[in-house]
């Protein structure tokens, strides 16, 4: 699902973008999308309750978690593609 969203998003910037041909761009774009989702989910309860928070710390944590999750998704996809090729 994220790959389809990345292809739609990147096709605006790069003509004829295919995620399979640009795995690094795909990982970075997925990481950015995951980062935004984590940031919104993490900051919404704090803003709703009126608590003080550090936006810089929140951005750093969401950036780190987003790219770790994106890299893990990339490794899982690579592992399953490798398994399909061996059959």
Gaussian input, Z-matrix of N, CA and C with variables (Angstrom, degrees):
# hf/3-21g

backbone

0 1
 N
 C     1     B1
 C     2     B2     1     A1
 N     3     B3     2     A2     1     D1
 C     4     B4     3     A3     2     D2
 C     5     B5     4     A4     3     D3
 N     6     B6     5     A5     4     D4
 C     7     B7     6     A6     5     D5
 C     8     B8     7     A7     6     D6
 N     9     B9     8     A8     7     D7
 C    10    B10     9     A9     8     D8
 C    11    B11    10    A10     9     D9
 N    12    B12    11    A11    10    D10
 C    13    B13    12    A12    11    D11
 C    14    B14    13    A13    12    D12
 N    15    B15    14    A14    13    D13
 C    16    B16    15    A15    14    D14
 C    17    B17    16    A16    15    D15
 N    18    B18    17    A17    16    D16
 C    19    B19    18    A18    17    D17
 C    20    B20    19    A19    18    D18
 N    21    B21    20    A20    19    D19
 C    22    B22    21    A21    20    D20
 C    23    B23    22    A22    21    D21
 N    24    B24    23    A23    22    D22
 C    25    B25    24    A24    23    D23
 C    26    B26    25    A25    24    D24
 N    27    B27    26    A26    25    D25
 C    28    B28    27    A27    26    D26
 C    29    B29    28    A28    27    D27
 N    30    B30    29    A29    28    D28
 C    31    B31    30    A30    29    D29
 C    32    B32    31    A31    30    D30
 N    33    B33    32    A32    31    D31
 C    34    B34    33    A33    32    D32
 C    35    B35    34    A34    33    D33
 N    36    B36    35    A35    34    D34
 C    37    B37    36    A36    35    D35
 C    38    B38    37    A37    36    D36
 N    39    B39    38    A38    37    D37
 C    40    B40    39    A39    38    D38
 C    41    B41    40    A40    39    D39
 N    42    B42    41    A41    40    D40
 C    43    B43    42    A42    41    D41
 C    44    B44    43    A43    42    D42
 N    45    B45    44    A44    43    D43
 C    46    B46    45    A45    44    D44
 C    47    B47    46    A46    45    D45
 N    48    B48    47    A47    46    D46
 C    49    B49    48    A48    47    D47
 C    50    B50    49    A49    48    D48
 N    51    B51    50    A50    49    D49
 C    52    B52    51    A51    50    D50
 C    53    B53    52    A52    51    D51
 N    54    B54    53    A53    52    D52
 C    55    B55    54    A54    53    D53
 C    56    B56    55    A55    54    D54
 N    57    B57    56    A56    55    D55
 C    58    B58    57    A57    56    D56
 C    59    B59    58    A58    57    D57
 N    60    B60    59    A59    58    D58
 C    61    B61    60    A60    59    D59
 C    62    B62    61    A61    60    D60
 N    63    B63    62    A62    61    D61
 C    64    B64    63    A63    62    D62
 C    65    B65    64    A64    63    D63
 N    66    B66    65    A65    64    D64
 C    67    B67    66    A66    65    D65
 C    68    B68    67    A67    66    D66
 N    69    B69    68    A68    67    D67
 C    70    B70    69    A69    68    D68
 C    71    B71    70    A70    69    D69
 N    72    B72    71    A71    70    D70
 C    73    B73    72    A72    71    D71
 C    74    B74    73    A73    72    D72
 N    75    B75    74    A74    73    D73
 C    76    B76    75    A75    74    D74
 C    77    B77    76    A76    75    D75
 N    78    B78    77    A77    76    D76
 C    79    B79    78    A78    77    D77
 C    80    B80    79    A79    78    D78
 N    81    B81    80    A80    79    D79
 C    82    B82    81    A81    80    D80
 C    83    B83    82    A82    81    D81
 N    84    B84    83    A83    82    D82
 C    85    B85    84    A84    83    D83
 C    86    B86    85    A85    84    D84
 N    87    B87    86    A86    85    D85
 C    88    B88    87    A87    86    D86
 C    89    B89    88    A88    87    D87
 N    90    B90    89    A89    88    D88
 C    91    B91    90    A90    89    D89
 C    92    B92    91    A91    90    D90
 N    93    B93    92    A92    91    D91
 C    94    B94    93    A93    92    D92
 C    95    B95    94    A94    93    D93
 N    96    B96    95    A95    94    D94
 C    97    B97    96    A96    95    D95
 C    98    B98    97    A97    96    D96
 N    99    B99    98    A98    97    D97
 C   100   B100    99    A99    98    D98
 C   101   B101   100   A100    99    D99
 N   102   B102   101   A101   100   D100
 C   103   B103   102   A102   101   D101
 C   104   B104   103   A103   102   D102
 N   105   B105   104   A104   103   D103
 C   106   B106   105   A105   104   D104
 C   107   B107   106   A106   105   D105
 N   108   B108   107   A107   106   D106
 C   109   B109   108   A108   107   D107
 C   110   B110   109   A109   108   D108
 N   111   B111   110   A110   109   D109
 C   112   B112   111   A111   110   D110
 C   113   B113   112   A112   111   D111
 N   114   B114   113   A113   112   D112
 C   115   B115   114   A114   113   D113
 C   116   B116   115   A115   114   D114
 N   117   B117   116   A116   115   D115
 C   118   B118   117   A117   116   D116
 C   119   B119   118   A118   117   D117
 N   120   B120   119   A119   118   D118
 C   121   B121   120   A120   119   D119
 C   122   B122   121   A121   120   D120
 N   123   B123   122   A122   121   D121
 C   124   B124   123   A123   122   D122
 C   125   B125   124   A124   123   D123
 N   126   B126   125   A125   124   D124
 C   127   B127   126   A126   125   D125
 C   128   B128   127   A127   126   D126
 N   129   B129   128   A128   127   D127
 C   130   B130   129   A129   128   D128
 C   131   B131   130   A130   129   D129
 N   132   B132   131   A131   130   D130
 C   133   B133   132   A132   131   D131
 C   134   B134   133   A133   132   D132
 N   135   B135   134   A134   133   D133
 C   136   B136   135   A135   134   D134
 C   137   B137   136   A136   135   D135
 N   138   B138   137   A137   136   D136
 C   139   B139   138   A138   137   D137
 C   140   B140   139   A139   138   D138
 N   141   B141   140   A140   139   D139
 C   142   B142   141   A141   140   D140
 C   143   B143   142   A142   141   D141
 N   144   B144   143   A143   142   D142
 C   145   B145   144   A144   143   D143
 C   146   B146   145   A145   144   D144
 N   147   B147   146   A146   145   D145
 C   148   B148   147   A147   146   D146
 C   149   B149   148   A148   147   D147
 N   150   B150   149   A149   148   D148
 C   151   B151   150   A150   149   D149
 C   152   B152   151   A151   150   D150
 N   153   B153   152   A152   151   D151
 C   154   B154   153   A153   152   D152
 C   155   B155   154   A154   153   D153
 N   156   B156   155   A155   154   D154
 C   157   B157   156   A156   155   D155
 C   158   B158   157   A157   156   D156
 N   159   B159   158   A158   157   D157
 C   160   B160   159   A159   158   D158
 C   161   B161   160   A160   159   D159
 N   162   B162   161   A161   160   D160
 C   163   B163   162   A162   161   D161
 C   164   B164   163   A163   162   D162
 N   165   B165   164   A164   163   D163
 C   166   B166   165   A165   164   D164
 C   167   B167   166   A166   165   D165
 N   168   B168   167   A167   166   D166
 C   169   B169   168   A168   167   D167
 C   170   B170   169   A169   168   D168
 N   171   B171   170   A170   169   D169
 C   172   B172   171   A171   170   D170
 C   173   B173   172   A172   171   D171
 N   174   B174   173   A173   172   D172
 C   175   B175   174   A174   173   D173
 C   176   B176   175   A175   174   D174
 N   177   B177   176   A176   175   D175
 C   178   B178   177   A177   176   D176
 C   179   B179   178   A178   177   D177
 N   180   B180   179   A179   178   D178
 C   181   B181   180   A180   179   D179
 C   182   B182   181   A181   180   D180
 N   183   B183   182   A182   181   D181
 C   184   B184   183   A183   182   D182
 C   185   B185   184   A184   183   D183
 N   186   B186   185   A185   184   D184
 C   187   B187   186   A186   185   D185
 C   188   B188   187   A187   186   D186
 N   189   B189   188   A188   187   D187
 C   190   B190   189   A189   188   D188
 C   191   B191   190   A190   189   D189
 N   192   B192   191   A191   190   D190
 C   193   B193   192   A192   191   D191
 C   194   B194   193   A193   192   D192
 N   195   B195   194   A194   193   D193
 C   196   B196   195   A195   194   D194
 C   197   B197   196   A196   195   D195
 N   198   B198   197   A197   196   D196
 C   199   B199   198   A198   197   D197
 C   200   B200   199   A199   198   D198
 N   201   B201   200   A200   199   D199
 C   202   B202   201   A201   200   D200
 C   203   B203   202   A202   201   D201
 N   204   B204   203   A203   202   D202
 C   205   B205   204   A204   203   D203
 C   206   B206   205   A205   204   D204
 N   207   B207   206   A206   205   D205
 C   208   B208   207   A207   206   D206
 C   209   B209   208   A208   207   D207
 N   210   B210   209   A209   208   D208
 C   211   B211   210   A210   209   D209
 C   212   B212   211   A211   210   D210
 N   213   B213   212   A212   211   D211
 C   214   B214   213   A213   212   D212
 C   215   B215   214   A214   213   D213
 N   216   B216   215   A215   214   D214
 C   217   B217   216   A216   215   D215
 C   218   B218   217   A217   216   D216
 N   219   B219   218   A218   217   D217
 C   220   B220   219   A219   218   D218
 C   221   B221   220   A220   219   D219
 N   222   B222   221   A221   220   D220
 C   223   B223   222   A222   221   D221
 C   224   B224   223   A223   222   D222
 N   225   B225   224   A224   223   D223
 C   226   B226   225   A225   224   D224
 C   227   B227   226   A226   225   D225
 N   228   B228   227   A227   226   D226
 C   229   B229   228   A228   227   D227
 C   230   B230   229   A229   228   D228
 N   231   B231   230   A230   229   D229
 C   232   B232   231   A231   230   D230
 C   233   B233   232   A232   231   D231
 N   234   B234   233   A233   232   D232
 C   235   B235   234   A234   233   D233
 C   236   B236   235   A235   234   D234
 N   237   B237   236   A236   235   D235
 C   238   B238   237   A237   236   D236
 C   239   B239   238   A238   237   D237
 N   240   B240   239   A239   238   D238
 C   241   B241   240   A240   239   D239
 C   242   B242   241   A241   240   D240
 N   243   B243   242   A242   241   D241
 C   244   B244   243   A243   242   D242
 C   245   B245   244   A244   243   D243
 N   246   B246   245   A245   244   D244
 C   247   B247   246   A246   245   D245
 C   248   B248   247   A247   246   D246
 N   249   B249   248   A248   247   D247
 C   250   B250   249   A249   248   D248
 C   251   B251   250   A250   249   D249
 N   252   B252   251   A251   250   D250
 C   253   B253   252   A252   251   D251
 C   254   B254   253   A253   252   D252
 N   255   B255   254   A254   253   D253
 C   256   B256   255   A255   254   D254
 C   257   B257   256   A256   255   D255
 N   258   B258   257   A257   256   D256
 C   259   B259   258   A258   257   D257
 C   260   B260   259   A259   258   D258

   B1=1.4474
   B2=1.5275
   B3=1.3380
   B4=1.4624
   B5=1.5215
   B6=1.3279
   B7=1.4605
   B8=1.5207
   B9=1.3143
   B10=1.4635
   B11=1.5229
   B12=1.3307
   B13=1.4591
   B14=1.5223
   B15=1.3292
   B16=1.4634
   B17=1.5217
   B18=1.3274
   B19=1.4670
   B20=1.5213
   B21=1.3152
   B22=1.4661
   B23=1.5189
   B24=1.3408
   B25=1.4605
   B26=1.5296
   B27=1.3299
   B28=1.4610
   B29=1.5258
   B30=1.3194
   B31=1.4623
   B32=1.5197
   B33=1.3294
   B34=1.4630
   B35=1.5266
   B36=1.3371
   B37=1.4563
   B38=1.5256
   B39=1.3214
   B40=1.4602
   B41=1.5252
   B42=1.3227
   B43=1.4603
   B44=1.5280
   B45=1.3052
   B46=1.4652
   B47=1.5225
   B48=1.3139
   B49=1.4691
   B50=1.5146
   B51=1.3206
   B52=1.4589
   B53=1.5189
   B54=1.3267
   B55=1.4639
   B56=1.5208
   B57=1.3206
   B58=1.4639
   B59=1.5262
   B60=1.3233
   B61=1.4646
   B62=1.5230
   B63=1.3219
   B64=1.4674
   B65=1.5281
   B66=1.3265
   B67=1.4745
   B68=1.5266
   B69=1.3231
   B70=1.4652
   B71=1.5280
   B72=1.3288
   B73=1.4639
   B74=1.5224
   B75=1.3161
   B76=1.4563
   B77=1.5289
   B78=1.3294
   B79=1.4682
   B80=1.5229
   B81=1.3225
   B82=1.4636
   B83=1.5284
   B84=1.3199
   B85=1.4651
   B86=1.5281
   B87=1.3324
   B88=1.4650
   B89=1.5215
   B90=1.3257
   B91=1.4635
   B92=1.5128
   B93=1.3280
   B94=1.4628
   B95=1.5234
   B96=1.3340
   B97=1.4648
   B98=1.5268
   B99=1.3322
   B100=1.4635
   B101=1.5183
   B102=1.3400
   B103=1.4598
   B104=1.5253
   B105=1.3192
   B106=1.4637
   B107=1.5238
   B108=1.3241
   B109=1.4670
   B110=1.5262
   B111=1.3297
   B112=1.4679
   B113=1.5188
   B114=1.3216
   B115=1.4618
   B116=1.5281
   B117=1.3188
   B118=1.4695
   B119=1.5263
   B120=1.3327
   B121=1.4665
   B122=1.5234
   B123=1.3248
   B124=1.4550
   B125=1.5118
   B126=1.3219
   B127=1.4600
   B128=1.5232
   B129=1.3251
   B130=1.4621
   B131=1.5259
   B132=1.3458
   B133=1.4802
   B134=1.5312
   B135=1.3359
   B136=1.4633
   B137=1.5250
   B138=1.3196
   B139=1.4624
   B140=1.5281
   B141=1.3247
   B142=1.4673
   B143=1.5299
   B144=1.3328
   B145=1.4683
   B146=1.5167
   B147=1.3221
   B148=1.4581
   B149=1.5183
   B150=1.3255
   B151=1.4592
   B152=1.5252
   B153=1.3292
   B154=1.4594
   B155=1.5302
   B156=1.3087
   B157=1.4575
   B158=1.5188
   B159=1.3162
   B160=1.4578
   B161=1.5234
   B162=1.3110
   B163=1.4603
   B164=1.5246
   B165=1.3307
   B166=1.4705
   B167=1.5264
   B168=1.3275
   B169=1.4646
   B170=1.5272
   B171=1.3158
   B172=1.4639
   B173=1.5191
   B174=1.3199
   B175=1.4643
   B176=1.5244
   B177=1.3332
   B178=1.4638
   B179=1.5244
   B180=1.3193
   B181=1.4642
   B182=1.5234
   B183=1.3242
   B184=1.4639
   B185=1.5232
   B186=1.3323
   B187=1.4660
   B188=1.5227
   B189=1.3137
   B190=1.4588
   B191=1.5252
   B192=1.3110
   B193=1.4641
   B194=1.5248
   B195=1.3352
   B196=1.4600
   B197=1.5085
   B198=1.3162
   B199=1.4571
   B200=1.5239
   B201=1.3262
   B202=1.4665
   B203=1.5280
   B204=1.3206
   B205=1.4675
   B206=1.5217
   B207=1.3251
   B208=1.4576
   B209=1.5261
   B210=1.3263
   B211=1.4631
   B212=1.5270
   B213=1.3309
   B214=1.4616
   B215=1.5291
   B216=1.3214
   B217=1.4669
   B218=1.5232
   B219=1.3335
   B220=1.4635
   B221=1.5288
   B222=1.3380
   B223=1.4665
   B224=1.5253
   B225=1.3224
   B226=1.4643
   B227=1.5252
   B228=1.3334
   B229=1.4653
   B230=1.5221
   B231=1.3299
   B232=1.4629
   B233=1.5269
   B234=1.3291
   B235=1.4582
   B236=1.5236
   B237=1.3344
   B238=1.4552
   B239=1.5256
   B240=1.3215
   B241=1.4669
   B242=1.5223
   B243=1.3393
   B244=1.4598
   B245=1.5251
   B246=1.3260
   B247=1.4577
   B248=1.5159
   B249=1.3240
   B250=1.4645
   B251=1.5200
   B252=1.3272
   B253=1.4629
   B254=1.5255
   B255=1.3207
   B256=1.4643
   B257=1.5216
   B258=1.3241
   B259=1.4746
   B260=1.4817
   A1=110.77
   A2=115.61
   A3=118.21
   A4=111.45
   A5=117.13
   A6=119.93
   A7=110.85
   A8=117.42
   A9=120.85
   A10=110.13
   A11=116.85
   A12=120.71
   A13=111.07
   A14=116.84
   A15=120.86
   A16=110.39
   A17=117.63
   A18=119.99
   A19=111.19
   A20=117.46
   A21=120.24
   A22=110.46
   A23=116.09
   A24=120.59
   A25=111.40
   A26=117.27
   A27=120.54
   A28=112.46
   A29=118.57
   A30=119.67
   A31=111.31
   A32=116.66
   A33=120.02
   A34=109.96
   A35=116.71
   A36=121.33
   A37=113.52
   A38=117.43
   A39=121.59
   A40=107.99
   A41=116.46
   A42=119.95
   A43=109.21
   A44=116.80
   A45=123.91
   A46=112.68
   A47=117.25
   A48=121.42
   A49=109.96
   A50=115.85
   A51=121.94
   A52=107.12
   A53=116.57
   A54=121.03
   A55=111.98
   A56=117.63
   A57=119.61
   A58=112.15
   A59=117.13
   A60=120.49
   A61=112.53
   A62=117.88
   A63=122.35
   A64=109.83
   A65=118.06
   A66=118.84
   A67=113.68
   A68=118.75
   A69=120.60
   A70=110.04
   A71=117.23
   A72=120.66
   A73=109.67
   A74=116.25
   A75=121.12
   A76=110.88
   A77=117.55
   A78=121.44
   A79=110.58
   A80=117.00
   A81=120.78
   A82=110.85
   A83=117.41
   A84=120.42
   A85=111.09
   A86=117.26
   A87=119.64
   A88=110.81
   A89=116.25
   A90=120.03
   A91=111.95
   A92=116.13
   A93=120.65
   A94=111.24
   A95=117.27
   A96=120.67
   A97=111.53
   A98=116.63
   A99=120.21
   A100=109.86
   A101=116.62
   A102=121.22
   A103=110.89
   A104=116.98
   A105=119.99
   A106=111.61
   A107=116.48
   A108=119.69
   A109=111.02
   A110=117.20
   A111=120.77
   A112=110.45
   A113=117.12
   A114=121.21
   A115=111.05
   A116=116.67
   A117=120.30
   A118=110.67
   A119=116.49
   A120=120.19
   A121=110.76
   A122=117.96
   A123=121.00
   A124=114.04
   A125=117.67
   A126=120.57
   A127=113.71
   A128=117.42
   A129=119.57
   A130=112.89
   A131=119.52
   A132=118.10
   A133=112.93
   A134=117.04
   A135=119.56
   A136=111.18
   A137=116.59
   A138=120.74
   A139=109.89
   A140=116.24
   A141=120.96
   A142=111.50
   A143=116.79
   A144=120.94
   A145=112.70
   A146=117.85
   A147=121.63
   A148=113.90
   A149=117.55
   A150=120.94
   A151=110.04
   A152=115.14
   A153=119.84
   A154=108.99
   A155=115.71
   A156=120.58
   A157=109.00
   A158=114.83
   A159=121.25
   A160=108.21
   A161=116.72
   A162=120.64
   A163=111.10
   A164=117.28
   A165=120.45
   A166=109.91
   A167=116.94
   A168=120.34
   A169=110.55
   A170=117.42
   A171=121.27
   A172=111.03
   A173=117.29
   A174=120.71
   A175=111.30
   A176=116.93
   A177=119.77
   A178=111.38
   A179=117.00
   A180=120.44
   A181=110.56
   A182=117.65
   A183=120.03
   A184=111.07
   A185=117.72
   A186=121.57
   A187=110.27
   A188=116.43
   A189=121.21
   A190=111.36
   A191=117.36
   A192=120.78
   A193=110.89
   A194=117.56
   A195=121.27
   A196=112.81
   A197=117.19
   A198=119.09
   A199=112.54
   A200=118.35
   A201=119.71
   A202=109.90
   A203=116.97
   A204=120.81
   A205=110.43
   A206=117.67
   A207=121.30
   A208=111.05
   A209=117.29
   A210=120.55
   A211=110.84
   A212=117.64
   A213=120.38
   A214=111.33
   A215=117.17
   A216=120.48
   A217=110.12
   A218=117.19
   A219=121.66
   A220=110.58
   A221=117.86
   A222=120.83
   A223=111.64
   A224=117.28
   A225=120.56
   A226=110.31
   A227=117.62
   A228=120.86
   A229=110.77
   A230=117.21
   A231=121.31
   A232=110.34
   A233=117.37
   A234=121.92
   A235=111.05
   A236=117.58
   A237=119.92
   A238=112.19
   A239=118.14
   A240=119.88
   A241=110.54
   A242=117.04
   A243=121.24
   A244=110.13
   A245=117.15
   A246=121.28
   A247=112.40
   A248=117.64
   A249=121.17
   A250=111.15
   A251=117.68
   A252=121.03
   A253=111.85
   A254=118.06
   A255=121.19
   A256=112.29
   A257=118.44
   A258=120.99
   A259=111.99
   D1=-43.50
   D2=178.87
   D3=-65.05
   D4=-34.95
   D5=179.79
   D6=-63.64
   D7=-39.70
   D8=178.06
   D9=-64.50
   D10=-43.03
   D11=178.39
   D12=-63.58
   D13=-40.07
   D14=177.86
   D15=-65.15
   D16=-42.17
   D17=178.95
   D18=-62.69
   D19=-40.71
   D20=178.23
   D21=-65.36
   D22=-45.22
   D23=-178.70
   D24=-64.89
   D25=-45.03
   D26=-175.87
   D27=-77.15
   D28=-21.96
   D29=178.69
   D30=-66.43
   D31=-19.36
   D32=174.91
   D33=-69.19
   D34=-36.09
   D35=-175.71
   D36=-94.20
   D37=-34.71
   D38=-176.78
   D39=-122.11
   D40=121.02
   D41=179.03
   D42=-67.55
   D43=142.12
   D44=179.24
   D45=55.71
   D46=42.05
   D47=179.74
   D48=-74.45
   D49=128.44
   D50=173.45
   D51=-126.01
   D52=126.47
   D53=-175.25
   D54=-61.92
   D55=-31.84
   D56=-179.03
   D57=-69.29
   D58=-24.24
   D59=179.63
   D60=-86.66
   D61=-17.16
   D62=-177.24
   D63=-131.22
   D64=71.84
   D65=-175.33
   D66=-66.34
   D67=-32.37
   D68=-178.74
   D69=-68.86
   D70=-44.26
   D71=177.72
   D72=-62.50
   D73=-38.39
   D74=179.09
   D75=-62.81
   D76=-44.00
   D77=179.67
   D78=-64.73
   D79=-43.66
   D80=-178.76
   D81=-65.66
   D82=-44.10
   D83=-179.58
   D84=-66.68
   D85=-40.69
   D86=176.67
   D87=-64.25
   D88=-41.20
   D89=177.47
   D90=-60.33
   D91=-40.17
   D92=178.41
   D93=-65.00
   D94=-42.51
   D95=178.96
   D96=-65.72
   D97=-41.65
   D98=177.56
   D99=-65.38
   D100=-39.26
   D101=179.16
   D102=-60.55
   D103=-45.07
   D104=178.94
   D105=-62.66
   D106=-40.66
   D107=179.05
   D108=-64.04
   D109=-43.93
   D110=179.02
   D111=-64.38
   D112=-40.68
   D113=-179.85
   D114=-62.40
   D115=-45.96
   D116=-179.27
   D117=-65.78
   D118=-44.85
   D119=-179.73
   D120=-65.84
   D121=-35.29
   D122=-179.69
   D123=-77.11
   D124=-36.03
   D125=-176.09
   D126=-85.87
   D127=-26.60
   D128=-176.56
   D129=-58.29
   D130=-47.92
   D131=179.01
   D132=-63.88
   D133=-34.20
   D134=179.54
   D135=-67.29
   D136=-42.56
   D137=179.54
   D138=-68.04
   D139=-39.92
   D140=-179.24
   D141=-63.28
   D142=-40.49
   D143=-179.65
   D144=-82.65
   D145=-9.27
   D146=178.87
   D147=76.44
   D148=22.04
   D149=179.63
   D150=-82.17
   D151=153.29
   D152=176.31
   D153=-78.81
   D154=145.46
   D155=179.48
   D156=-149.52
   D157=158.75
   D158=177.40
   D159=-99.08
   D160=114.32
   D161=-178.65
   D162=-66.81
   D163=-33.46
   D164=179.64
   D165=-66.46
   D166=-45.72
   D167=178.05
   D168=-62.55
   D169=-41.68
   D170=179.21
   D171=-62.85
   D172=-41.28
   D173=177.86
   D174=-65.03
   D175=-42.19
   D176=-179.60
   D177=-64.63
   D178=-44.06
   D179=-179.71
   D180=-65.33
   D181=-45.65
   D182=-179.40
   D183=-66.80
   D184=-35.92
   D185=176.62
   D186=-62.16
   D187=-47.84
   D188=-178.54
   D189=-64.25
   D190=-49.17
   D191=-179.47
   D192=-64.64
   D193=-40.62
   D194=-179.92
   D195=-60.36
   D196=-44.31
   D197=-178.63
   D198=-77.97
   D199=-28.29
   D200=174.01
   D201=-66.45
   D202=-45.96
   D203=178.68
   D204=-63.42
   D205=-41.96
   D206=179.38
   D207=-63.51
   D208=-41.13
   D209=178.50
   D210=-66.20
   D211=-38.97
   D212=176.86
   D213=-64.16
   D214=-39.96
   D215=176.06
   D216=-62.31
   D217=-41.35
   D218=177.85
   D219=-61.39
   D220=-43.59
   D221=179.22
   D222=-64.96
   D223=-39.63
   D224=178.19
   D225=-64.29
   D226=-44.45
   D227=177.52
   D228=-61.71
   D229=-42.55
   D230=179.56
   D231=-62.65
   D232=-42.46
   D233=-179.85
   D234=-62.24
   D235=-45.34
   D236=-178.71
   D237=-71.83
   D238=-33.83
   D239=175.59
   D240=-66.59
   D241=-37.88
   D242=177.64
   D243=-64.73
   D244=-40.31
   D245=178.31
   D246=-65.85
   D247=-35.67
   D248=178.29
   D249=-69.78
   D250=-35.21
   D251=-179.88
   D252=-70.55
   D253=-30.08
   D254=-177.94
   D255=-73.22
   D256=-23.08
   D257=-176.99
   D258=-68.96

